[in-house]
Amino acid sequence: MFKANFKKNLPTFELDVDISLDHGILALVGHSGAGKTTILQCVVGLQTPSWGEIIIRDKTVFSSELDTNIPIRNRRIGYLFQDYALFPHMTVEKNVMYGKPKKGSASDKVLTVLAVLEMLKIGHLRNRYPHQISGGEKQRVALARALMTEPELLLLDEPLSALDHETRGTLQQELLKIQAQWQIPFILVTHDAQEAEMLGDQIIKLDHGKQEVVKKLNKAQ
């Protein structure tokens, strides 16, 4: 379960967030500068809300009232950036390994790099470098690295926007399969209303920091 109820003062408006997600995929849509990525950054800990609280699986990771602000490395969140943020000097395998939790981290999963690479059909790329693989393959590598964090919440910031139509459709289906398999909440930022409708169990539209629930549906029911 994920819950975020917070405000963030931005230069031109106040971002007002009230989100609750048991499982499934929440899609955030809206024009550029509406506050979508800021929400992800507050949730993961890259930015600090001005007020409020963020709870992940009954654990409070941020609370202004309790003066709690758990460091990024302890939040158990996978984050897939729009530009993938792969290390160019590392092989695919080493990029994915970079997401693996340090020894002693609490986890109910024991993942191997090979298992995650095979799940995403990129095991044959393990010894290649980012400049030697396609955009769709880079997206899979970045997703594999995010999954290796063994997350309790996965954040995806327009991860498919740079891909061609066919590759994008394929990876949309893979995201749905992974979410169904892992049963953890996903929050997806997208400009594409069709993509939001296809992937989102819930859809929230943002406009200058204000949110409007466009779709609220549990596909599992």
N, C-alpha and C positions, 0 to 999 in steps of 0.2 A: 504494500500500500504506500502511495505517495501523496503527500499533501503539502501545498505551498499557499500561504496566505501572507502576503507582504506588500510593502510599498517601496518604491525606489525613486528618489528625486533625480530627475534628469534635467539637462539644460533647458529644454523647451516644454516639458510636461512631467507629470508624476505618473509613473508606471504603477498600476494597481492590479495585483495578481491574486486570484482566488481559484486554485486548481485542486481537484481531488481525483485520484486515479488508482483504482484497485489493481488493474492489470490492463492489458491491451495497449493500443496506440492512441496517443493524444496528438493531433495535428494542430500546429499553430500557424495561422495564415495572416496575411496583412501586407501592406506596402512596406518598402524599405524605410527603416527608421521608426517603425511602429512599436518596437520594443521586444520583438521575438527573440533575437539572439541575447539580449540583456537578461531575459528570463532564464535562458540556459546557463548563462555565466553566473548568475546569482545562485542558481541551484547547485552548480558544481563547485562554487566557491571562488571563482575568478573575480567576481564583484560582490560587494556586501550590500544587502538591502538596507534601506533607511529605517525600516520598522517591520516587525512581523516575525513569522516562524516558518521553517521548512522541516518536514518530517519525512524520513524514508524508512519504511518497514518498522514503524514504531520507535525509531531512533531520531531524536531531535538533533539535526546537524546545524541549524541556526535558530536562535531565538534572541530578539532584542530584549525581551523581558527577563530572560534568564542569563543574559550576557554570555550566550553560547555561540561559538563560531568554529565548528570542527574543520581542521585543515583539509585541503583538497585530497591529499593522499589517503585520508582516513574515511572518505565519504562513500567509497564503494560505488562509484559512478563511472560508467563508460561514456566517453565523449568522442563522437565522430565529427571532425571538422569538415567544413565545406571544401577546403583545399587538400584534405587528407593528412597534411602535415607529416609526411613520411620523411625519415632521415635518408638523404641521398647517398651517404657513404656506407649505409648498412644494407645487407641483403634482406630479402623478404622475410626470411626466418628470424633474423635478428631484430627487424622492425617489430614483428609480432611478439617476440620474446620480451621486448621493452615494456609491454603492458602487463607482464606477469607479476602478481603480487610478491612482495618480499616474504621470505620464510617467516612463519609465525603469524601471518595474517589470518584472521578468522574467515572461513569459507566452508560452504557445504558442497562445493564442486572441486574436483581435482582434474584440471585440464592439462592436456599436453599440447604443445605447439602443432605436432603432426595431426592430432585429432581435429583441431580447429581449422587447419589448412585444408584437410581433406573434406571437412563439412562444407567449406566454401569453394571446393573444387579448384584450389590453387596449390596443392601439394607439389605439383611439378615445377612450380616457380620458386621454390624455397631458396635456391642459391642465386637467383637473379637480383639485380638492383632496380630501384624505382624507374630509372630512365630506360630500362629494358622491357618494361611491361606497359600494357594499354591503360587507358583511363578506367575502364571497368574493372580491370585487374587491380589497379591501385585502390579502388574503392573497396574491393574485397579484402585487400591487405589491411587497410585502415580499420575495417569492420572487425577483422580477426584480432587485431591488436586491442580494440575496445572490448571484445569479448574475453580476451585473456585476463582482463582486470577482474573477471568473475563478478560482474556488476550486479547490484540490486536495482539499478535504474540505468537505462541507456538513453543518451541524448544524441540526436542526429540533426546537425545544422546544414540543411540543404545538401545532403550528401550525394544526390543524384542529378543536380542541376547541370553539371558540365558534360553529361553523358549523352550519347545518341539515343534516339527513340527506342530502338530494339534492345540495346543494353540496359536502358533505364527500366523497360518493362520486365526484363528478366530479373533484375536486382530488386524490383518492387516485390515480386513473388517470393524471392529468397528472404527478404525482410519479414514478410508475413509468416513464412515457415519458421524462421528463427524465433520470432516472438511467440508463436504457438508452442514451440518446443521448450523455450526457456521460461515462459510464464512470468516475465518481469515487465514492469511498465516501460514503454518507449515514449519519448517526447520528440516529435518530428517537426522541424521548422521547414516550411516550404512556401514558395510563391505560387505554386501550381494548384489551383482549386480542384482539378481532376485527380491529381495525385493525393491530395488531402482526402477527397471523397473515397478513393479506392483503399487507402491505407488506414485512415482514421476511424477508430471506434468512437472517438469524440473529436469534434472540430471546434476550435475557438478562434474567432477573428479578432485581431487587435487593431485599434485605431487610436493613435496618440496616447497609448498607455491604457486605454479602456478596453475591456474585453466583452465580447458578445458570443454566447454559446450558439453555434450554428447547427451542430449535430451532437446529440448525446444518445449513443446506442451501444449496447453490449452485444457484439456479434456472437458471443458464446451462448447467448440465451436463445 
